[in-house]
Amino acid sequence: MAASDVTTAGPDDRRARARAFIERRHRIRLGEIVPWLLIAAVFFIFPDRTTFGTQVLIAIMFALSLDLILGYAGIVTLGHAAFFGIGAYTVAILSARLGWGEPISMLFAAAVLAGIGGLISGWFLLRYRGLTLLMLTLATAVLLQEFGNYRSDITGGYDGVPGMEIWKLLGVFENDLWGHNYYIYTAIVLFVVFIVVRHIIYSPFGQALVGIRENVRRMHAIGSPVHRRLVISYTIAAAIAGIAGALFAESTAYTTLGVFDFDNSAKVMVMLILGGTGRLYGAFAGATIYMILEDEFSKAFPEYWQFGIGLVLVLTVLFARRGLLGLFEDVAQYFRRSKS
């Protein structure tokens, strides 16, 4: 379209083009089907590894929740494990203390409680930026962990919550020895969560989050409700992390205060760095690669497996600053240019 066409186009034409652009962004592209085909293929190719596969899917969901606030809203946090832990302990307390073990309803309860935690903490913490916010989020997770240790009569302290009993899914499917049913269950929940996150990202609200990430002062200048939008995104991310924590507790039927550890928050951030932040599928690539590397390195080098993870992370930061998906896009673009 020529420049003169742009300048002479009326408001209706501009709105129509904007609407068409948004509709194109919402369309499912062919390449987006690949991760889901791989998730389905794993079930049939590695039927004896679906228990590990379930943990990979949970890690993907946890990383996806962090990507919503870190990759798109620019909220840097070291305390995201707080909401994962709230979700896990929601399941543990409902099951072991209150005698309720229905899996799906516990997911909703975990999402609500973790979301409330994100709303309350986000309302206060997101008034700050940079290093201050980083330390406050870390302190929030530490405080929750210490509170859990203080109320060991409820949480079991660092020994965990004994006596968890998770009922059969839909009253029919139990967590079998190989974890087949829970792999399918977790994959379905991940798909639903992904659709929600994808819709948010490609909505005007999601674009506003990107604007806040890129230039928060400009968003303030144009009258955007920056704080409110950050709190909403933080609450949604907390709820999703709570669902991931609930799935972790349901699939293992055991929970300790270790879910609140700083290592858990750092690990999910490493996953995003490996895959690429703000890329939607970076959580899929980063979490999968991290979990596989952790599993293989811990088998080969039980005492030094973290060295291998650290080396991979250093190489990624040095040579693939936009993550492995970004590196793949750069290589693909280079070959397209060389052919043309």
C-alpha positions in Angstrom: 0.0 0.0 0.0 1.4 3.4 -1.0 2.0 6.1 1.6 -0.6 8.3 0.0 -3.2 5.6 0.5 -2.3 5.5 4.2 -2.6 9.2 4.7 -5.9 9.5 2.8 -7.5 6.4 4.5 -10.5 7.3 6.7 -11.1 6.1 10.3 -13.3 3.3 9.1 -10.5 1.9 6.8 -7.9 2.1 9.6 -10.2 0.4 12.0 -10.9 -2.4 9.4 -7.2 -2.9 8.8 -6.5 -3.0 12.6 -9.3 -5.5 13.1 -8.0 -7.7 10.3 -4.5 -7.5 11.8 -5.7 -8.6 15.2 -7.7 -11.5 13.6 -4.6 -12.7 11.8 -2.7 -12.7 15.0 -5.3 -14.8 16.7 -5.2 -17.5 14.0 -3.5 -20.8 14.9 -0.5 -21.2 12.7 0.6 -24.6 11.4 3.8 -24.6 13.4 1.9 -24.1 16.7 0.5 -27.6 16.4 4.0 -29.2 16.6 4.4 -29.0 20.4 1.1 -30.6 21.0 1.8 -33.4 18.5 5.1 -34.0 20.4 3.2 -34.1 23.7 0.8 -36.7 22.2 3.7 -38.7 20.6 5.5 -39.0 23.9 2.6 -40.8 25.4 2.9 -43.6 22.8 6.7 -43.6 22.2 7.7 -43.5 25.9 4.9 -45.1 27.8 7.1 -46.0 30.7 8.3 -42.4 31.1 5.0 -40.6 31.4 5.5 -40.0 35.1 8.5 -37.9 34.2 6.6 -36.5 31.3 3.9 -35.2 33.7 6.5 -33.3 35.6 7.8 -31.8 32.4 4.2 -30.6 31.5 3.9 -29.1 35.0 7.2 -27.3 34.5 5.9 -25.9 31.2 2.8 -24.6 32.8 4.8 -23.0 35.6 7.2 -21.4 33.1 4.3 -20.2 31.0 2.8 -18.4 34.1 6.1 -16.6 34.7 6.4 -15.7 31.0 3.1 -13.9 31.2 4.5 -11.4 33.7 8.3 -11.5 32.9 8.2 -11.8 29.1 5.2 -9.7 28.4 4.7 -7.3 31.3 8.4 -7.0 32.3 7.8 -7.9 35.9 11.0 -9.4 37.2 10.4 -11.7 40.2 12.4 -14.1 42.3 9.4 -15.2 44.3 7.1 -16.9 41.8 7.5 -20.2 43.7 5.3 -18.6 46.4 2.2 -19.2 44.2 3.3 -22.6 43.1 3.6 -23.5 46.8 0.2 -22.0 47.6 -1.3 -24.3 45.0 0.5 -27.4 46.2 -0.4 -26.8 49.8 -4.0 -26.1 48.9 -4.2 -29.7 47.6 -2.2 -31.0 50.6 -4.4 -29.4 53.3 -7.7 -30.1 51.5 -6.7 -33.8 51.2 -4.7 -34.6 54.4 -6.5 -32.2 56.8 -10.0 -31.8 55.5 -10.5 -35.1 53.8 -11.3 -33.8 50.4 -9.5 -35.4 47.4 -11.4 -34.6 44.2 -8.7 -33.5 41.8 -10.5 -31.1 39.5 -12.2 -29.1 42.3 -8.8 -28.9 44.1 -7.3 -27.3 40.9 -10.0 -24.6 41.1 -9.4 -24.0 44.8 -5.6 -23.8 44.2 -6.1 -21.3 41.4 -8.4 -19.1 43.5 -6.2 -19.1 46.6 -3.0 -18.5 44.6 -4.8 -15.8 42.6 -5.9 -14.0 45.8 -2.3 -14.2 47.0 -1.1 -12.7 43.7 -3.8 -9.9 43.9 -2.9 -8.9 47.5 0.9 -9.1 47.2 0.8 -7.6 43.7 -1.3 -4.6 44.8 1.5 -3.6 47.1 4.7 -4.9 45.5 4.0 -3.7 42.0 4.3 -0.1 43.0 8.0 -0.7 43.0 10.4 -1.6 40.1 13.8 -2.9 39.6 16.0 -4.3 42.4 13.4 -3.3 45.1 10.7 -5.4 43.4 13.1 -8.2 43.0 14.0 -8.4 46.7 10.4 -7.9 47.8 9.1 -10.8 45.7 11.9 -13.0 47.1 11.1 -11.9 50.6 7.4 -12.8 50.1 8.2 -16.4 49.2 10.6 -16.7 52.1 8.0 -15.3 54.5 5.4 -17.8 53.3 7.9 -20.7 53.7 8.7 -19.6 57.2 5.1 -19.2 58.1 4.5 -22.7 56.9 7.3 -23.9 59.1 5.9 -22.0 62.0 2.5 -23.6 61.6 3.9 -27.1 61.2 0.8 -28.5 62.9 -1.0 -27.8 59.7 1.7 -27.9 57.0 3.9 -30.6 58.5 6.9 -28.3 58.4 9.9 -29.4 56.4 8.8 -33.1 56.8 5.9 -32.4 54.5 2.2 -33.3 54.7 1.6 -37.0 55.3 -1.6 -38.9 54.6 -2.6 -37.3 51.3 -5.2 -39.3 49.4 -6.2 -38.1 45.9 -9.4 -39.5 44.6 -9.9 -41.0 41.1 -10.3 -38.5 38.2 -14.0 -38.2 37.4 -14.5 -41.0 39.9 -13.0 -43.5 37.3 -9.3 -42.9 36.5 -6.8 -43.3 39.2 -3.1 -42.3 39.1 -1.8 -45.7 37.8 1.7 -47.0 38.3 3.1 -45.6 35.1 1.3 -42.3 35.4 -0.6 -42.6 32.1 -3.9 -41.1 33.3 -2.2 -38.1 35.0 -0.1 -37.4 31.9 -3.3 -37.1 29.9 -5.0 -35.1 32.6 -2.1 -32.7 32.9 -1.8 -32.3 29.2 -5.5 -31.3 28.9 -5.1 -28.8 31.8 -2.0 -27.4 30.1 -3.9 -27.0 26.8 -6.7 -25.1 28.5 -4.3 -22.8 30.3 -2.3 -22.2 27.1 -5.4 -21.2 25.2 -6.2 -18.7 28.0 -2.7 -17.3 28.0 -2.6 -17.1 24.2 -5.9 -15.2 24.1 -4.6 -12.7 26.7 -1.3 -12.1 24.9 -3.0 -11.4 21.6 -5.7 -9.2 23.1 -5.5 -5.4 23.5 -4.8 -6.1 27.2 -1.8 -8.2 26.2 -0.5 -5.5 23.9 -0.8 -3.0 26.7 1.4 -5.2 28.8 4.0 -5.2 26.1 3.8 -1.4 26.0 4.3 -1.3 29.7 7.3 -3.5 29.4 8.8 -1.4 26.6 8.2 2.1 28.0 6.3 2.4 31.3 6.6 6.2 31.3 5.0 6.5 27.9 2.1 4.3 29.0 1.6 6.5 32.0 1.7 9.6 29.8 -1.1 8.3 27.5 -3.3 7.6 30.5 -3.0 3.8 30.6 -3.9 2.3 34.1 -0.4 0.7 34.4 -0.6 -0.4 38.0 -4.0 -2.0 37.6 -3.0 -3.9 34.5 0.2 -5.1 36.1 -1.8 -6.4 39.1 -4.3 -8.2 36.9 -1.5 -9.9 34.9 0.3 -10.8 38.2 -3.0 -12.3 39.6 -3.6 -14.4 36.5 0.0 -15.6 36.5 -0.2 -16.5 40.2 -3.4 -18.5 39.6 -1.7 -20.4 36.8 1.3 -21.1 39.0 -1.1 -22.3 41.6 -2.7 -24.8 39.2 0.8 -26.0 38.3 1.6 -26.5 42.1 -1.7 -28.3 42.6 -1.0 -30.7 39.7 2.5 -31.3 41.2 0.9 -32.2 44.6 -1.8 -34.4 43.0 0.6 -36.3 40.8 3.1 -37.0 43.6 0.6 -37.2 46.5 3.3 -35.5 48.6 4.3 -31.9 49.4 7.0 -30.2 51.5 8.0 -26.6 52.1 10.6 -27.1 49.5 8.1 -25.9 46.9 8.6 -22.4 48.2 12.4 -22.6 47.9 14.4 -19.9 46.0 15.7 -22.7 43.9 12.2 -23.3 42.5 11.8 -19.6 41.5 15.3 -19.5 40.0 14.8 -22.8 38.1 11.7 -21.6 36.3 13.5 -18.4 35.3 16.4 -20.4 33.9 13.8 -22.4 31.9 12.5 -19.1 30.3 16.0 -17.9 29.6 16.8 -21.1 27.8 13.6 -21.1 25.7 13.3 -17.4 25.3 11.1 -14.9 27.2 8.1 -13.3 25.6 7.8 -15.9 22.9 4.8 -18.0 24.1 6.4 -21.3 23.2 9.7 -20.4 24.9 8.2 -22.0 28.1 7.7 -25.2 26.2 11.2 -25.4 24.8 13.0 -24.1 27.9 11.2 -26.2 30.4 11.5 -29.4 28.3 15.2 -28.9 27.7 15.9 -28.0 31.3 14.0 -31.0 32.7 15.7 -33.4 30.4 19.2 -32.0 31.1 18.5 -32.1 34.8 17.4 -35.7 34.6 20.4 -36.8 32.5 23.0 -34.8 34.3 21.8 -36.0 37.7 22.2 -39.6 36.5 25.6 -39.1 35.0 27.1 -36.6 37.6 25.0 -36.9 40.8 27.2 -34.5 42.7 27.9 -32.0 39.9 24.8 -32.0 37.7 24.2 -28.3 38.4 27.6 -27.5 36.7 26.2 -28.9 33.5 23.0 -26.8 33.7 25.1 -23.7 34.5 27.3 -24.3 31.5 24.3 -24.6 29.2 22.9 -21.4 30.6 26.1 -19.5 30.1 26.4 -20.6 26.5 22.8 -19.7 25.9 23.3 -16.2 27.3 26.5 -15.7 25.3 25.3 -17.0 21.9 21.5 -17.0 22.1 20.4 -14.0 24.0 16.8 -14.3 22.8 16.8 -18.0 23.9 16.9 -21.1 21.8 13.7 -20.2 19.9 15.2 -16.9 19.1 18.3 -18.5 17.8 16.3 -20.9 15.7 14.4 -17.9 14.2 17.6 -16.1 13.4 19.1 -19.2 11.7 15.9 -19.7 9.7 15.9 -16.1 8.7 19.6 -16.2 7.6 18.9 -19.2 5.3 15.9 -17.5 3.8 17.9 -14.4 3.1 20.8 -16.5 1.6 18.4 -18.3 -0.7 16.8 -15.0 -1.9 
